[in-house]
Amino acid sequence: MRLLLIHARRFSYEVVKPAVEEPEPLGEAGGSGAFENTLVVFTSVEKGDDESVVPGAVSEILSVFNQVKASSIVVYPYAHLSQDLAPPFEAVKILGRLYAALKEAGVEAYKAPFGWYKAFTLECYGHPLSELSRSVRRSETGAR
Ligand SMILES: C[C@@H](O)[C@H](N)C(=O)N[C@H]1[C@@H](O)[C@H](n2cnc3c(N)ncnc32)O[C@@H]1CO
């Protein structure tokens, strides 16, 4: 799993059109979202990733979230951080688990809809921790 973490003064997105056969239904957010002082987590699920990547990803994300003192997290499905992407039906499952685990951790977390071309506006703070990338591997033992 590849993560690009951007601490944004402002971030907003809007779906444009489906990008896969079965895009994720647009929830109550209605296909758009706008956030302030948020940690945007652009996330590519890679071939071979399974649920065991989630705990490592959560700990990386929460460590940055607490350091930059963001007020929320947006999990943003993003198919451009790896040459070795997992297929959509696997990726959507793991992204859903990541989102659920962040909410279970008690932070204000949101998720952009999966499987859509989206327009977005991103205003990065530009401080030293406002642009970070992480790579998370599945745990060999498969431990959760
Ligand atoms: C396109 C660009 O504007 C938009 N932002 C986009 O990337 N859309 C992606 C993800 O939402 C999702 N998707 C498919 N496979 C994956 C994967 N392995 N990991 C994460 N997301 C995936 O399906 C869309 C098409 O690849």
Ligand as a Chemical Component Dictionary entry (heavy atoms), coordinates in Angstrom:
data_LIG
# 
_chem_comp.id                   LIG 
_chem_comp.type                 NON-POLYMER 
_chem_comp.pdbx_formal_charge   0 
_chem_comp.three_letter_code    LIG 
# 
loop_
_chem_comp_atom.comp_id 
_chem_comp_atom.atom_id 
_chem_comp_atom.alt_atom_id 
_chem_comp_atom.type_symbol 
_chem_comp_atom.charge 
_chem_comp_atom.model_Cartn_x 
_chem_comp_atom.model_Cartn_y 
_chem_comp_atom.model_Cartn_z 
_chem_comp_atom.pdbx_ordinal 
LIG C1  C1  C 0 -8.755  8.613  -11.750 1  
LIG C2  C2  C 0 -8.438  9.582  -10.668 2  
LIG O1  O1  O 0 -9.026  10.788 -10.939 3  
LIG C3  C3  C 0 -9.012  9.125  -9.340  4  
LIG N1  N1  N 0 -8.474  9.916  -8.240  5  
LIG C4  C4  C 0 -8.652  7.672  -9.103  6  
LIG O2  O2  O 0 -7.512  7.355  -8.818  7  
LIG N2  N2  N 0 -9.682  6.835  -9.255  8  
LIG C5  C5  C 0 -9.454  5.400  -9.096  9  
LIG C6  C6  C 0 -9.762  4.951  -7.679  10 
LIG O3  O3  O 0 -10.884 5.632  -7.136  11 
LIG C7  C7  C 0 -10.161 3.507  -7.885  12 
LIG N3  N3  N 0 -9.068  2.532  -7.820  13 
LIG C8  C8  C 0 -8.927  1.498  -8.669  14 
LIG N4  N4  N 0 -7.916  0.698  -8.298  15 
LIG C9  C9  C 0 -7.389  1.252  -7.172  16 
LIG C10 C10 C 0 -6.325  0.877  -6.302  17 
LIG N5  N5  N 0 -5.583  -0.224 -6.516  18 
LIG N6  N6  N 0 -6.055  1.664  -5.238  19 
LIG C11 C11 C 0 -6.777  2.783  -5.020  20 
LIG N7  N7  N 0 -7.812  3.189  -5.804  21 
LIG C12 C12 C 0 -8.112  2.425  -6.865  22 
LIG O4  O4  O 0 -10.738 3.449  -9.201  23 
LIG C13 C13 C 0 -10.458 4.636  -9.926  24 
LIG C14 C14 C 0 -9.944  4.296  -11.306 25 
LIG O5  O5  O 0 -8.719  3.637  -11.213 26 
# 
loop_
_chem_comp_bond.comp_id 
_chem_comp_bond.atom_id_1 
_chem_comp_bond.atom_id_2 
_chem_comp_bond.value_order 
_chem_comp_bond.pdbx_ordinal 
LIG C1  C2  SING 1  
LIG C2  O1  SING 2  
LIG C2  C3  SING 3  
LIG C3  N1  SING 4  
LIG C3  C4  SING 5  
LIG C4  O2  DOUB 6  
LIG C4  N2  SING 7  
LIG N2  C5  SING 8  
LIG C5  C6  SING 9  
LIG C5  C13 SING 10 
LIG C6  O3  SING 11 
LIG C6  C7  SING 12 
LIG C7  N3  SING 13 
LIG C7  O4  SING 14 
LIG N3  C8  SING 15 
LIG N3  C12 SING 16 
LIG C8  N4  DOUB 17 
LIG N4  C9  SING 18 
LIG C9  C10 SING 19 
LIG C9  C12 DOUB 20 
LIG C10 N5  SING 21 
LIG C10 N6  DOUB 22 
LIG N6  C11 SING 23 
LIG C11 N7  DOUB 24 
LIG N7  C12 SING 25 
LIG O4  C13 SING 26 
LIG C13 C14 SING 27 
LIG C14 O5  SING 28 
# 
